Amino acid sequence: MSTSLVRSRAIIAQALDRQRWQQIDAGAVLQEDGVIAAVGTYTDLRKRYPNTPVIGNGNEIMLPGFVNGHHHVGLTPVQLGSPDMPLELWFITRMVARNLNVYLDTLYSAFEMIASGITTVQHIHGWMPGTPNEVETKADQVIRAYEDIGMRVSYCYAVRDQNRLVYQADDAFVESLPKELQGPMQRWFARFKLGLDDAMGMFESMHARHNPKPRVKIQLAPANLHWCSDRALTALSQTSRKYKVPMHMHLLETAIQKEYASRRGGCTAVEYIDRFDMLGPHLTLGHGVWLSEKDVDRMAQAGACVCHNCSSNFRLRSGIAALNHFEAKGINTAIGLDEAGINDDRDMLQEMRLVLRAHRVPGIGDEVPTMAQVLRMATIGGARTTGFGEQIGTIAEGKAADLSLIDWEQISYPYLDVEMPLLDAVIQRAKTGGVRTVMCNGEVIYDNGRFTRVDRENALKTLHDELQHALSDDEVERRNLSKALLPHVKRFYTGYFDSAKHEPFYRQSSRI
Protein backbone atom coordinates (compact mmCIF):
# COMPACT_ATOMS: atom_id res chain seq x y z
CA MET A 1 0.00 0.00 0.00
CA SER A 2 1.24 3.50 -0.92
CA THR A 3 0.77 5.81 2.06
CA SER A 4 1.98 9.33 2.77
CA LEU A 5 1.22 12.24 5.04
CA VAL A 6 1.03 15.58 3.24
CA ARG A 7 1.82 18.53 5.48
CA SER A 8 0.93 22.20 5.02
CA ARG A 9 0.92 25.62 6.65
CA ALA A 10 -2.79 25.67 5.84
CA ILE A 11 -5.24 23.65 3.77
CA ILE A 12 -7.83 25.39 1.62
CA ALA A 13 -10.03 22.35 1.24
CA GLN A 14 -13.02 23.67 -0.72
CA ALA A 15 -15.31 26.60 -1.33
CA LEU A 16 -18.39 26.48 0.90
CA ASP A 17 -20.31 29.28 -0.78
CA ARG A 18 -19.55 32.55 -2.59
CA GLN A 19 -17.87 34.11 0.45
CA ARG A 20 -16.61 31.23 2.56
CA TRP A 21 -14.18 28.35 2.24
CA GLN A 22 -13.03 25.51 4.46
CA GLN A 23 -9.58 26.23 5.88
CA ILE A 24 -7.48 24.06 8.19
CA ASP A 25 -4.47 25.82 9.66
CA ALA A 26 -1.36 23.66 10.10
CA GLY A 27 -3.35 20.99 8.27
CA ALA A 28 -2.37 17.64 6.84
CA VAL A 29 -3.81 14.90 4.68
CA LEU A 30 -3.24 11.16 4.96
CA GLN A 31 -3.51 9.45 1.60
CA GLU A 32 -3.64 5.70 1.09
CA ASP A 33 -3.39 4.25 -2.40
CA GLY A 34 -4.47 7.51 -4.00
CA VAL A 35 -7.46 8.16 -1.73
CA ILE A 36 -7.65 10.69 1.10
CA ALA A 37 -8.03 8.60 4.25
CA ALA A 38 -7.90 11.40 6.83
CA VAL A 39 -7.84 15.20 7.01
CA GLY A 40 -6.86 17.12 10.12
CA THR A 41 -4.03 18.98 11.79
CA TYR A 42 -0.50 17.82 11.18
CA THR A 43 0.13 17.44 14.91
CA ASP A 44 -2.81 15.09 15.36
CA LEU A 45 -2.21 13.00 12.23
CA ARG A 46 1.51 12.71 12.92
CA LYS A 47 0.76 11.29 16.35
CA ARG A 48 -1.61 8.75 14.82
CA TYR A 49 0.73 7.81 11.96
CA PRO A 50 4.28 8.35 13.28
CA ASN A 51 6.03 6.17 10.73
CA THR A 52 4.30 7.45 7.60
CA PRO A 53 6.54 9.31 5.10
CA VAL A 54 5.90 13.08 5.11
CA ILE A 55 5.54 15.28 2.01
CA GLY A 56 5.79 19.05 2.44
CA ASN A 57 7.77 21.21 4.85
CA GLY A 58 4.89 22.86 6.69
CA ASN A 59 5.33 26.25 5.01
CA GLU A 60 3.15 25.60 1.98
CA ILE A 61 -0.52 26.17 1.20
CA MET A 62 -2.37 23.03 0.14
CA LEU A 63 -5.16 23.24 -2.41
CA PRO A 64 -7.17 20.71 -4.40
CA GLY A 65 -5.63 19.94 -7.79
CA PHE A 66 -7.07 22.32 -10.37
CA VAL A 67 -9.19 21.18 -13.32
CA ASN A 68 -8.62 22.68 -16.78
CA GLY A 69 -12.15 22.29 -18.07
CA HIS A 70 -11.50 22.94 -21.77
CA HIS A 71 -8.26 22.12 -23.59
CA HIS A 72 -7.22 21.16 -27.11
CA VAL A 73 -3.56 21.34 -28.11
CA GLY A 74 0.07 21.50 -26.98
CA LEU A 75 1.99 23.97 -29.12
CA THR A 76 -0.22 27.05 -29.23
CA PRO A 77 -1.78 28.44 -32.41
CA VAL A 78 0.61 31.40 -32.19
CA GLN A 79 3.59 29.04 -32.03
CA LEU A 80 2.25 27.28 -35.12
CA GLY A 81 1.74 30.47 -37.12
CA SER A 82 -1.90 31.28 -36.43
CA PRO A 83 -2.34 34.81 -34.99
CA ASP A 84 -5.31 35.88 -32.87
CA MET A 85 -8.27 37.10 -34.93
CA PRO A 86 -12.06 36.70 -34.94
CA LEU A 87 -12.95 33.04 -34.48
CA GLU A 88 -14.48 32.36 -37.88
CA LEU A 89 -11.42 33.78 -39.66
CA TRP A 90 -9.06 32.17 -37.15
CA PHE A 91 -10.37 28.75 -38.21
CA ILE A 92 -8.85 29.42 -41.64
CA THR A 93 -5.46 30.37 -40.24
CA ARG A 94 -5.38 27.13 -38.25
CA MET A 95 -4.92 25.26 -41.53
CA VAL A 96 -1.21 26.19 -41.39
CA ALA A 97 -0.53 23.96 -38.36
CA ARG A 98 2.39 21.58 -38.76
CA ASN A 99 2.12 17.78 -38.84
CA LEU A 100 2.90 17.15 -35.18
CA ASN A 101 3.94 14.26 -33.01
CA VAL A 102 0.76 14.34 -30.92
CA TYR A 103 2.36 12.46 -28.01
CA LEU A 104 5.11 15.06 -27.57
CA ASP A 105 2.71 17.90 -28.34
CA THR A 106 0.40 16.73 -25.56
CA LEU A 107 3.29 16.47 -23.13
CA TYR A 108 4.27 20.06 -23.90
CA SER A 109 1.01 21.52 -22.59
CA ALA A 110 0.84 18.97 -19.77
CA PHE A 111 4.15 20.30 -18.43
CA GLU A 112 2.68 23.80 -18.30
CA MET A 113 -0.60 22.68 -16.75
CA ILE A 114 0.96 20.63 -13.97
CA ALA A 115 3.42 23.42 -13.13
CA SER A 116 0.44 25.68 -12.33
CA GLY A 117 -1.27 23.09 -10.11
CA ILE A 118 -3.58 21.44 -12.67
CA THR A 119 -4.07 17.72 -12.07
CA THR A 120 -7.05 17.02 -14.36
CA VAL A 121 -7.68 18.13 -17.93
CA GLN A 122 -10.73 17.98 -20.17
CA HIS A 123 -9.00 17.20 -23.47
CA ILE A 124 -11.28 17.90 -26.42
CA HIS A 125 -9.47 16.41 -29.39
CA GLY A 126 -10.06 18.47 -32.50
CA TRP A 127 -10.57 17.42 -36.04
CA MET A 128 -7.83 14.97 -37.05
CA PRO A 129 -6.99 13.94 -40.63
CA GLY A 130 -6.61 10.28 -41.56
CA THR A 131 -8.52 7.04 -41.64
CA PRO A 132 -10.55 5.91 -38.62
CA ASN A 133 -7.70 3.65 -37.50
CA GLU A 134 -5.16 6.47 -37.85
CA VAL A 135 -7.32 8.88 -35.88
CA GLU A 136 -7.88 6.40 -33.07
CA THR A 137 -4.14 5.69 -32.93
CA LYS A 138 -3.47 9.41 -32.47
CA ALA A 139 -6.16 9.61 -29.79
CA ASP A 140 -4.45 6.77 -27.94
CA GLN A 141 -1.14 8.65 -28.16
CA VAL A 142 -2.74 11.68 -26.52
CA ILE A 143 -4.04 9.56 -23.67
CA ARG A 144 -0.68 7.80 -23.33
CA ALA A 145 1.02 11.17 -22.85
CA TYR A 146 -1.24 11.99 -19.91
CA GLU A 147 -0.81 8.49 -18.48
CA ASP A 148 2.97 8.77 -18.75
CA ILE A 149 3.15 12.15 -17.03
CA GLY A 150 0.61 11.12 -14.38
CA MET A 151 -2.29 13.54 -14.96
CA ARG A 152 -5.95 12.71 -15.06
CA VAL A 153 -7.62 13.18 -18.43
CA SER A 154 -11.28 13.23 -19.39
CA TYR A 155 -10.90 12.69 -23.13
CA CYS A 156 -13.40 13.34 -25.90
CA TYR A 157 -13.11 13.49 -29.67
CA ALA A 158 -14.98 16.44 -31.18
CA VAL A 159 -17.56 15.01 -33.58
CA ARG A 160 -18.36 17.04 -36.69
CA ASP A 161 -20.11 15.75 -39.78
CA GLN A 162 -21.07 18.89 -41.72
CA ASN A 163 -20.09 22.51 -42.49
CA ARG A 164 -16.52 21.59 -41.70
CA LEU A 165 -14.84 24.92 -42.50
CA VAL A 166 -17.46 27.66 -42.76
CA TYR A 167 -21.11 27.70 -41.68
CA GLN A 168 -22.14 26.28 -45.04
CA ALA A 169 -22.21 22.83 -46.65
CA ASP A 170 -18.75 21.72 -47.78
CA ASP A 171 -19.76 21.20 -51.43
CA ALA A 172 -21.47 24.57 -51.62
CA PHE A 173 -18.42 26.28 -50.16
CA VAL A 174 -16.09 24.59 -52.65
CA GLU A 175 -18.34 25.63 -55.55
CA SER A 176 -18.29 29.24 -54.36
CA LEU A 177 -14.51 29.45 -54.70
CA PRO A 178 -12.49 30.38 -57.79
CA LYS A 179 -11.59 27.37 -59.94
CA GLU A 180 -7.92 27.45 -58.93
CA LEU A 181 -8.86 26.97 -55.25
CA GLN A 182 -11.47 24.25 -55.68
CA GLY A 183 -8.98 21.40 -56.15
CA PRO A 184 -6.82 22.28 -53.12
CA MET A 185 -9.97 22.78 -51.04
CA GLN A 186 -11.36 19.40 -52.06
CA ARG A 187 -8.03 17.75 -51.23
CA TRP A 188 -8.09 19.41 -47.83
CA PHE A 189 -11.57 18.04 -47.05
CA ALA A 190 -10.57 14.61 -48.38
CA ARG A 191 -7.86 14.30 -45.72
CA PHE A 192 -10.55 13.77 -43.09
CA LYS A 193 -11.97 10.28 -43.48
CA LEU A 194 -13.66 9.75 -40.11
CA GLY A 195 -17.43 9.78 -40.58
CA LEU A 196 -20.14 9.98 -37.95
CA ASP A 197 -20.53 6.22 -37.59
CA ASP A 198 -16.75 5.87 -37.36
CA ALA A 199 -16.63 8.49 -34.62
CA MET A 200 -19.28 6.75 -32.57
CA GLY A 201 -17.48 3.42 -33.04
CA MET A 202 -14.24 5.05 -31.92
CA PHE A 203 -15.94 6.29 -28.75
CA GLU A 204 -17.18 2.79 -27.95
CA SER A 205 -13.74 1.29 -28.57
CA MET A 206 -11.93 3.86 -26.46
CA HIS A 207 -14.52 3.75 -23.70
CA ALA A 208 -14.09 -0.01 -23.39
CA ARG A 209 -10.28 0.19 -23.33
CA HIS A 210 -9.64 3.32 -21.29
CA ASN A 211 -12.61 4.24 -19.11
CA PRO A 212 -11.88 1.63 -16.40
CA LYS A 213 -8.48 3.24 -15.73
CA PRO A 214 -8.26 5.33 -12.55
CA ARG A 215 -6.86 8.44 -14.27
CA VAL A 216 -8.66 8.25 -17.63
CA LYS A 217 -12.30 8.81 -18.57
CA ILE A 218 -13.80 8.85 -22.05
CA GLN A 219 -16.73 11.11 -22.79
CA LEU A 220 -18.43 12.71 -25.80
CA ALA A 221 -18.10 16.03 -27.61
CA PRO A 222 -20.60 17.34 -30.15
CA ALA A 223 -18.17 19.85 -31.70
CA ASN A 224 -20.74 22.65 -32.15
CA LEU A 225 -24.23 23.09 -33.54
CA HIS A 226 -23.06 24.15 -37.00
CA TRP A 227 -20.70 21.15 -37.14
CA CYS A 228 -23.32 18.56 -36.17
CA SER A 229 -26.23 17.32 -38.28
CA ASP A 230 -29.51 16.36 -36.64
CA ARG A 231 -28.44 12.73 -37.04
CA ALA A 232 -25.22 13.46 -35.15
CA LEU A 233 -27.03 15.29 -32.35
CA THR A 234 -29.39 12.33 -31.98
CA ALA A 235 -26.57 9.78 -31.89
CA LEU A 236 -24.51 11.76 -29.40
CA SER A 237 -27.41 12.42 -27.05
CA GLN A 238 -28.52 8.80 -27.07
CA THR A 239 -24.98 7.48 -26.61
CA SER A 240 -24.33 9.84 -23.70
CA ARG A 241 -27.34 8.51 -21.85
CA LYS A 242 -26.68 4.89 -22.79
CA TYR A 243 -23.10 4.97 -21.48
CA LYS A 244 -23.81 7.53 -18.72
CA VAL A 245 -20.95 9.77 -19.84
CA PRO A 246 -20.82 13.58 -19.99
CA MET A 247 -20.84 15.67 -23.15
CA HIS A 248 -18.85 18.85 -23.74
CA MET A 249 -20.11 21.04 -26.57
CA HIS A 250 -18.79 24.31 -27.94
CA LEU A 251 -21.85 26.56 -28.30
CA LEU A 252 -22.60 30.22 -28.91
CA GLU A 253 -18.99 31.28 -28.86
CA THR A 254 -19.69 34.12 -31.31
CA ALA A 255 -22.57 36.25 -32.57
CA ILE A 256 -22.32 34.55 -35.95
CA GLN A 257 -22.99 31.20 -34.28
CA LYS A 258 -26.07 32.73 -32.68
CA GLU A 259 -27.30 33.83 -36.12
CA TYR A 260 -26.55 30.39 -37.58
CA ALA A 261 -28.84 28.74 -35.01
CA SER A 262 -31.60 31.21 -35.81
CA ARG A 263 -31.35 30.46 -39.52
CA ARG A 264 -31.18 26.71 -39.02
CA GLY A 265 -34.02 26.25 -36.58
CA GLY A 266 -35.82 29.56 -36.11
CA CYS A 267 -34.79 29.46 -32.45
CA THR A 268 -31.77 29.80 -30.19
CA ALA A 269 -28.99 27.23 -30.21
CA VAL A 270 -29.99 26.06 -26.73
CA GLU A 271 -33.60 25.60 -27.83
CA TYR A 272 -32.39 23.67 -30.84
CA ILE A 273 -30.26 21.14 -28.95
CA ASP A 274 -33.02 20.84 -26.34
CA ARG A 275 -35.09 19.15 -29.05
CA PHE A 276 -32.60 16.27 -28.87
CA ASP A 277 -32.84 15.84 -25.10
CA MET A 278 -29.28 17.08 -24.67
CA LEU A 279 -29.72 19.44 -21.72
CA GLY A 280 -28.95 18.20 -18.24
CA PRO A 281 -26.13 17.93 -15.69
CA HIS A 282 -24.28 15.69 -18.15
CA LEU A 283 -23.92 18.55 -20.67
CA THR A 284 -21.33 21.32 -20.51
CA LEU A 285 -21.39 24.21 -22.93
CA GLY A 286 -17.97 25.55 -23.79
CA HIS A 287 -17.94 29.37 -24.01
CA GLY A 288 -21.68 30.20 -23.99
CA VAL A 289 -20.89 33.87 -24.62
CA TRP A 290 -24.07 34.57 -26.61
CA LEU A 291 -26.63 32.78 -24.45
CA SER A 292 -29.88 34.72 -24.11
CA GLU A 293 -31.55 35.30 -20.76
CA LYS A 294 -34.11 32.67 -21.66
CA ASP A 295 -31.30 30.26 -22.54
CA VAL A 296 -29.67 30.85 -19.16
CA ASP A 297 -32.94 30.14 -17.37
CA ARG A 298 -33.36 26.90 -19.31
CA MET A 299 -29.77 25.88 -18.58
CA ALA A 300 -30.30 26.50 -14.89
CA GLN A 301 -33.57 24.56 -14.89
CA ALA A 302 -31.92 21.59 -16.60
CA GLY A 303 -28.81 21.67 -14.39
CA ALA A 304 -26.47 22.04 -17.37
CA CYS A 305 -22.95 23.45 -16.95
CA VAL A 306 -20.89 26.16 -18.64
CA CYS A 307 -17.12 26.15 -19.06
CA HIS A 308 -15.89 29.73 -19.05
CA ASN A 309 -12.92 30.24 -21.40
CA CYS A 310 -12.09 33.82 -20.50
CA SER A 311 -8.71 34.22 -22.22
CA SER A 312 -9.92 32.63 -25.44
CA ASN A 313 -13.01 34.83 -25.53
CA PHE A 314 -10.81 37.90 -25.27
CA ARG A 315 -8.18 36.75 -27.70
CA LEU A 316 -10.58 35.72 -30.46
CA ARG A 317 -12.92 38.70 -30.00
CA SER A 318 -15.84 36.47 -29.09
CA GLY A 319 -17.20 38.67 -26.31
CA ILE A 320 -17.58 38.48 -22.55
CA ALA A 321 -19.65 35.64 -21.10
CA ALA A 322 -22.39 36.58 -18.64
CA LEU A 323 -20.62 34.88 -15.74
CA ASN A 324 -22.26 36.99 -13.04
CA HIS A 325 -25.67 36.03 -14.33
CA PHE A 326 -24.72 32.34 -14.56
CA GLU A 327 -23.69 32.54 -10.91
CA ALA A 328 -26.88 34.29 -9.86
CA LYS A 329 -28.92 31.55 -11.55
CA GLY A 330 -26.94 28.77 -9.85
CA ILE A 331 -25.36 27.32 -13.01
CA ASN A 332 -22.31 25.17 -12.37
CA THR A 333 -19.32 26.81 -14.04
CA ALA A 334 -15.79 25.66 -14.80
CA ILE A 335 -12.64 27.39 -16.04
CA GLY A 336 -11.01 26.37 -19.32
CA LEU A 337 -7.70 27.53 -20.77
CA ASP A 338 -8.70 26.46 -24.28
CA GLU A 339 -5.74 26.62 -26.70
CA ALA A 340 -3.82 28.96 -24.40
CA GLY A 341 -4.27 31.59 -21.74
CA ILE A 342 -3.75 35.32 -22.01
CA ASN A 343 0.04 34.84 -21.85
CA ASP A 344 -0.02 32.07 -24.50
CA ASP A 345 0.55 29.37 -21.91
CA ARG A 346 -1.48 27.10 -19.61
CA ASP A 347 -1.33 28.92 -16.27
CA MET A 348 -4.42 28.27 -14.17
CA LEU A 349 -3.28 30.61 -11.39
CA GLN A 350 -3.25 33.50 -13.84
CA GLU A 351 -6.52 32.45 -15.49
CA MET A 352 -8.25 32.50 -12.11
CA ARG A 353 -7.14 36.10 -11.64
CA LEU A 354 -8.39 36.99 -15.10
CA VAL A 355 -11.80 35.48 -14.38
CA LEU A 356 -11.86 37.29 -11.05
CA ARG A 357 -11.27 40.66 -12.68
CA ALA A 358 -12.90 40.47 -16.10
CA HIS A 359 -16.43 40.62 -14.68
CA ARG A 360 -16.05 43.46 -12.16
CA VAL A 361 -18.97 45.57 -13.30
CA PRO A 362 -19.34 49.11 -11.90
CA GLY A 363 -21.20 49.56 -8.64
CA ILE A 364 -20.94 48.53 -5.01
CA GLY A 365 -22.98 45.33 -5.14
CA ASP A 366 -21.56 41.87 -4.47
CA GLU A 367 -22.56 40.30 -7.79
CA VAL A 368 -18.99 40.22 -9.12
CA PRO A 369 -16.83 37.07 -8.90
CA THR A 370 -15.45 36.28 -5.46
CA MET A 371 -12.33 34.42 -4.37
CA ALA A 372 -14.32 31.40 -3.24
CA GLN A 373 -16.33 31.35 -6.46
CA VAL A 374 -13.21 31.35 -8.63
CA LEU A 375 -11.68 28.59 -6.49
CA ARG A 376 -14.85 26.55 -6.88
CA MET A 377 -14.82 27.02 -10.67
CA ALA A 378 -11.22 25.82 -10.91
CA THR A 379 -11.83 22.77 -8.72
CA ILE A 380 -15.21 21.16 -8.03
CA GLY A 381 -16.94 23.17 -10.75
CA GLY A 382 -14.54 21.82 -13.34
CA ALA A 383 -14.64 18.33 -11.85
CA ARG A 384 -18.39 18.13 -12.39
CA THR A 385 -17.93 18.69 -16.13
CA THR A 386 -15.64 15.67 -16.47
CA GLY A 387 -16.08 11.94 -16.19
CA PHE A 388 -14.55 12.04 -12.70
CA GLY A 389 -17.47 13.97 -11.20
CA GLU A 390 -17.46 14.23 -7.41
CA GLN A 391 -14.38 12.01 -7.11
CA ILE A 392 -12.08 15.03 -7.39
CA GLY A 393 -12.15 18.78 -6.71
CA THR A 394 -12.11 18.99 -2.92
CA ILE A 395 -9.87 17.88 -0.07
CA ALA A 396 -12.02 15.52 1.97
CA GLU A 397 -11.99 11.95 3.20
CA GLY A 398 -12.85 9.51 0.43
CA LYS A 399 -11.86 11.89 -2.37
CA ALA A 400 -8.95 11.30 -4.71
CA ALA A 401 -5.62 12.58 -3.39
CA ASP A 402 -5.12 15.24 -6.07
CA LEU A 403 -3.30 18.11 -4.36
CA SER A 404 -0.93 20.99 -4.94
CA LEU A 405 1.40 22.71 -2.49
CA ILE A 406 2.29 26.38 -3.06
CA ASP A 407 5.15 28.05 -1.23
CA TRP A 408 3.85 30.57 1.31
CA GLU A 409 6.98 32.72 1.21
CA GLN A 410 6.53 33.31 -2.54
CA ILE A 411 3.05 34.62 -1.74
CA SER A 412 3.80 36.61 1.40
CA TYR A 413 7.39 37.90 1.07
CA PRO A 414 8.52 40.59 1.77
CA TYR A 415 5.31 41.50 3.58
CA LEU A 416 1.66 40.56 3.81
CA ASP A 417 -0.77 42.02 6.32
CA VAL A 418 -1.90 39.43 8.86
CA GLU A 419 -5.55 40.33 8.32
CA MET A 420 -5.47 39.57 4.60
CA PRO A 421 -7.64 36.45 4.11
CA LEU A 422 -5.56 33.45 3.09
CA LEU A 423 -7.53 32.62 -0.06
CA ASP A 424 -7.35 36.24 -1.22
CA ALA A 425 -3.58 36.15 -0.87
CA VAL A 426 -3.27 32.85 -2.73
CA ILE A 427 -5.47 33.77 -5.68
CA GLN A 428 -4.14 37.31 -6.01
CA ARG A 429 -0.43 36.53 -5.56
CA ALA A 430 0.45 32.86 -6.19
CA LYS A 431 2.64 32.26 -9.25
CA THR A 432 3.74 29.10 -10.99
CA GLY A 433 7.24 29.62 -9.62
CA GLY A 434 5.84 29.00 -6.15
CA VAL A 435 4.19 25.67 -6.98
CA ARG A 436 6.35 23.19 -5.08
CA THR A 437 4.52 19.87 -5.24
CA VAL A 438 1.71 18.46 -7.34
CA MET A 439 0.16 15.12 -6.48
CA CYS A 440 -2.32 13.13 -8.58
CA ASN A 441 -3.98 9.99 -7.29
CA GLY A 442 -1.64 10.04 -4.29
CA GLU A 443 1.51 10.14 -6.43
CA VAL A 444 3.87 13.10 -6.58
CA ILE A 445 4.13 13.98 -10.27
CA TYR A 446 5.87 17.36 -9.83
CA ASP A 447 8.47 18.08 -7.17
CA ASN A 448 10.24 21.44 -6.92
CA GLY A 449 10.33 22.04 -10.66
CA ARG A 450 11.02 18.43 -11.64
CA PHE A 451 8.53 16.14 -13.34
CA THR A 452 8.95 12.80 -11.64
CA ARG A 453 7.80 10.54 -14.49
CA VAL A 454 8.94 12.23 -17.72
CA ASP A 455 12.16 14.01 -18.68
CA ARG A 456 10.87 17.44 -19.67
CA GLU A 457 14.05 18.71 -21.30
CA ASN A 458 14.46 15.61 -23.45
CA ALA A 459 10.79 15.64 -24.50
CA LEU A 460 10.89 19.30 -25.52
CA LYS A 461 14.21 18.92 -27.34
CA THR A 462 12.81 15.99 -29.31
CA LEU A 463 9.71 18.02 -30.18
CA HIS A 464 11.90 20.92 -31.26
CA ASP A 465 14.20 18.74 -33.34
CA GLU A 466 11.31 17.00 -35.11
CA LEU A 467 10.01 20.37 -36.34
CA GLN A 468 13.29 21.64 -37.77
CA HIS A 469 12.89 19.91 -41.14
CA ALA A 470 11.48 21.71 -44.18
CA LEU A 471 7.71 21.86 -44.65
CA SER A 472 6.22 18.81 -46.35
CA ASP A 473 4.36 19.20 -49.65
CA ASP A 474 0.96 18.97 -47.93
CA GLU A 475 2.03 21.52 -45.30
CA VAL A 476 3.07 23.94 -48.05
CA GLU A 477 -0.22 23.45 -49.91
CA ARG A 478 -2.26 24.04 -46.74
CA ARG A 479 -0.27 27.16 -45.94
CA ASN A 480 -0.88 28.59 -49.40
CA LEU A 481 -4.54 27.55 -49.32
CA SER A 482 -5.08 29.25 -45.96
CA LYS A 483 -3.73 32.55 -47.25
CA ALA A 484 -5.76 32.35 -50.46
CA LEU A 485 -9.00 31.44 -48.65
CA LEU A 486 -8.95 34.18 -46.06
CA PRO A 487 -10.45 36.98 -48.21
CA HIS A 488 -13.17 34.64 -49.54
CA VAL A 489 -14.14 33.52 -46.04
CA LYS A 490 -14.13 37.10 -44.83
CA ARG A 491 -16.57 38.01 -47.62
CA PHE A 492 -18.76 35.03 -46.70
CA TYR A 493 -19.21 36.33 -43.15
CA THR A 494 -19.37 40.03 -43.98
CA GLY A 495 -22.96 41.06 -43.53
CA TYR A 496 -23.86 37.59 -42.20
CA PHE A 497 -25.97 39.28 -39.57
CA ASP A 498 -27.15 42.70 -38.59
CA SER A 499 -25.15 43.48 -35.47
CA ALA A 500 -27.93 45.73 -34.17
CA LYS A 501 -30.14 42.65 -33.82
CA HIS A 502 -27.56 40.77 -31.83
CA GLU A 503 -26.57 42.89 -28.92
CA PRO A 504 -24.65 40.62 -26.55
CA PHE A 505 -26.42 39.59 -23.38
CA TYR A 506 -23.68 41.10 -21.20
CA ARG A 507 -24.71 44.52 -22.57
CA GLN A 508 -28.42 43.87 -22.27
CA SER A 509 -28.52 43.51 -18.50
CA SER A 510 -26.99 45.73 -15.85
CA ARG A 511 -27.05 42.76 -13.52
CA ILE A 512 -24.07 41.24 -15.33
Summary of the structure (lengths in Angstrom):
residues: 512
radius of gyration: 22.8
end to end distance: 50.1
largest distance: 78.9
contacts: 1832
relative contact order: 0.17
helix: 43%
strand: 20%
